[in-house]
């Protein structure tokens, strides 16, 4: 039996009256991305603030001078040398800072250690040259009260991410480490609040 005959027999077996109940999705429908919604950001931020009702940010007492005010956003990462997930994410956050700035999102990523002594941090940075410079809370006993001022429970784990706008208002606080899939949400936090301003 020739190939042409086989194809003809197969076509005869098809029922032209049978059609799918709903048409298949078009190529455009299949690739449309769902935009990140406010609900998605509510899941991302454990504490969020909008408008004047947002908490004002204040630094804890630091072992050194308070960082200068940035021109735009401040992204504060609370970490410690003994926190594996904290250390693991630091190079990623430094890369994201560069990427955000290249995309015209004004943000400074600043690191605050909650280690007991400055020597511990200095020694750690010496043996881990990829770890960015960091401030340090002067006294660990002050950490719980400062974390509470962010809107979190005083015994919250680290890392902690605090997103502060140019008016020193806390717009988002999140605990837990960041992963590669979080970049879009971070960018939306930094741009959504800016877009909402009058």
C-alpha positions as CSV (number, residue, x, y, z in Angstrom):
1,X,0.0,0.0,0.0
2,X,1.4,3.4,-1.0
3,X,1.9,6.3,1.4
4,X,-0.8,8.2,-0.5
5,X,-3.3,5.4,0.0
6,X,-2.5,5.2,3.7
7,X,-3.1,9.0,4.1
8,X,-6.3,8.8,2.2
9,X,-7.6,6.0,4.4
10,X,-6.7,8.0,7.6
11,X,-8.4,11.1,6.3
12,X,-11.6,9.1,5.7
13,X,-11.6,8.1,9.3
14,X,-11.7,11.7,10.5
15,X,-15.1,13.0,11.6
16,X,-15.5,16.6,10.3
17,X,-18.4,17.2,12.6
18,X,-16.3,16.8,15.8
19,X,-14.9,20.2,16.8
20,X,-13.4,21.3,20.1
21,X,-15.9,22.9,22.5
22,X,-13.6,26.0,22.9
23,X,-11.0,27.2,20.4
24,X,-7.4,26.7,21.4
25,X,-5.7,29.8,22.8
26,X,-4.0,32.0,20.3
27,X,-0.2,32.5,20.3
28,X,-0.7,35.9,21.8
29,X,-2.9,34.6,24.7
30,X,-0.3,31.9,25.4
31,X,2.5,34.4,26.0
32,X,0.8,37.3,27.7
33,X,2.4,37.9,31.0
34,X,0.3,38.6,34.1
35,X,1.4,41.9,35.6
36,X,2.4,41.9,39.2
37,X,-0.6,43.1,41.2
38,X,-0.9,45.0,44.5
39,X,-1.9,41.6,46.1
40,X,1.3,40.1,44.9
41,X,3.3,42.9,46.5
42,X,1.2,42.4,49.7
43,X,2.5,38.8,49.7
44,X,6.0,40.0,49.1
45,X,6.1,42.7,51.8
46,X,5.4,41.7,55.4
47,X,5.0,45.3,56.3
48,X,4.0,47.9,53.7
49,X,3.1,51.6,53.9
50,X,1.4,54.0,51.5
51,X,1.2,57.8,51.6
52,X,1.7,59.7,54.9
53,X,0.5,56.6,56.9
54,X,3.8,54.8,56.2
55,X,6.2,54.6,59.1
56,X,9.2,56.9,59.2
57,X,12.6,55.3,59.0
58,X,15.2,55.9,61.6
59,X,18.6,54.3,61.9
60,X,19.6,52.2,65.0
61,X,22.7,53.5,66.8
62,X,25.5,52.5,64.6
63,X,29.2,51.7,65.2
64,X,30.3,54.6,63.0
65,X,28.6,57.5,61.3
66,X,25.1,57.4,59.9
67,X,25.2,56.9,56.1
68,X,24.6,60.0,54.0
69,X,21.1,60.5,52.5
70,X,20.8,59.1,49.0
71,X,19.2,60.9,46.1
72,X,16.5,58.2,45.7
73,X,15.6,55.0,47.4
74,X,17.5,53.2,50.2
75,X,17.4,49.4,50.3
76,X,18.7,48.3,53.7
77,X,19.8,44.7,54.2
78,X,20.2,43.5,57.8
79,X,22.6,40.6,58.0
80,X,25.2,38.8,60.1
81,X,28.4,36.8,59.4
82,X,26.9,33.7,61.0
83,X,23.7,33.9,58.8
84,X,24.4,31.6,55.8
85,X,21.4,32.8,53.7
86,X,22.4,36.5,54.4
87,X,26.0,36.0,53.1
88,X,24.8,33.9,50.1
89,X,22.5,36.7,48.9
90,X,24.8,39.7,49.3
91,X,26.6,39.4,45.9
92,X,23.2,39.1,44.3
93,X,21.9,42.3,46.0
94,X,25.0,44.2,44.9
95,X,24.5,43.1,41.3
96,X,20.8,44.1,41.5
97,X,21.8,47.5,42.7
98,X,23.9,48.0,39.6
99,X,21.1,46.6,37.3
100,X,18.4,48.8,38.9
101,X,20.6,51.9,38.5
102,X,21.2,51.0,34.9
103,X,17.4,50.8,34.4
104,X,17.1,54.4,35.9
105,X,15.8,53.3,39.3
106,X,17.6,55.4,41.9
107,X,18.5,53.1,44.8
108,X,21.4,52.6,47.2
109,X,21.8,49.2,48.8
110,X,23.2,49.5,52.3
111,X,24.1,46.6,54.6
112,X,23.8,46.6,58.4
113,X,25.4,43.8,60.4
114,X,24.0,42.7,63.7
115,X,27.3,41.0,64.7
116,X,28.6,41.5,68.2
117,X,31.8,43.3,67.3
118,X,33.4,45.2,64.5
119,X,36.4,42.9,64.5
120,X,34.1,39.9,63.6
121,X,32.8,41.8,60.6
122,X,36.2,43.1,59.5
123,X,37.7,39.6,59.8
124,X,34.9,38.1,57.8
125,X,35.2,40.7,55.0
126,X,38.9,40.1,54.8
127,X,38.3,36.4,54.2
128,X,35.3,37.1,51.9
129,X,36.3,39.9,49.6
130,X,33.1,39.7,47.6
131,X,31.1,40.9,50.7
132,X,30.2,44.6,50.3
133,X,31.1,47.2,52.9
134,X,28.7,47.3,55.9
135,X,27.6,49.3,58.8
136,X,27.1,47.6,62.1
137,X,24.6,48.1,64.9
138,X,26.6,49.4,67.9
139,X,24.9,47.2,70.5
140,X,23.1,43.9,69.7
141,X,20.8,44.6,72.7
142,X,19.3,47.5,70.6
143,X,18.4,45.3,67.6
144,X,15.0,44.0,68.9
145,X,13.6,47.5,69.6
146,X,14.9,48.8,66.2
147,X,13.3,45.8,64.4
148,X,10.0,46.6,66.2
149,X,10.2,50.1,64.8
150,X,10.1,48.7,61.3
151,X,6.8,47.0,62.0
152,X,8.1,43.5,62.6
153,X,8.1,41.3,65.6
154,X,11.2,42.0,67.8
155,X,12.4,38.4,67.4
156,X,12.2,38.4,63.6
157,X,14.9,36.4,61.8
158,X,17.4,37.8,59.4
159,X,18.0,38.7,56.6
160,X,15.6,41.6,56.7
161,X,15.1,43.9,53.7
162,X,13.8,47.4,54.3
163,X,12.8,49.6,51.4
164,X,12.8,53.3,52.3
165,X,11.8,56.1,49.8
166,X,13.5,59.5,49.3
167,X,11.2,61.0,52.0
168,X,12.4,58.4,54.6
169,X,9.1,56.5,54.6
170,X,9.2,52.8,54.9
171,X,7.4,51.3,51.9
172,X,8.1,47.6,52.3
173,X,9.8,45.3,54.9
174,X,10.5,41.7,54.1
175,X,12.2,39.0,56.1
176,X,14.0,36.1,54.4
177,X,16.6,35.8,51.7
178,X,16.1,37.0,48.1
179,X,16.3,34.7,45.1
180,X,16.7,35.4,41.4
181,X,12.9,35.3,40.8
182,X,12.5,38.2,43.3
183,X,14.1,40.9,41.1
184,X,10.8,41.9,39.3
185,X,9.0,42.4,42.6
186,X,11.9,44.4,44.1
187,X,11.8,46.6,41.1
188,X,8.0,47.0,41.4
189,X,8.3,48.0,45.0
190,X,10.8,50.7,44.0
191,X,8.8,52.0,41.1
192,X,5.1,51.5,42.2
193,X,5.4,53.8,45.2
194,X,7.2,56.4,43.1
195,X,4.5,56.3,40.5
196,X,1.8,56.7,43.1
197,X,3.3,60.0,44.3
198,X,1.5,63.2,43.1
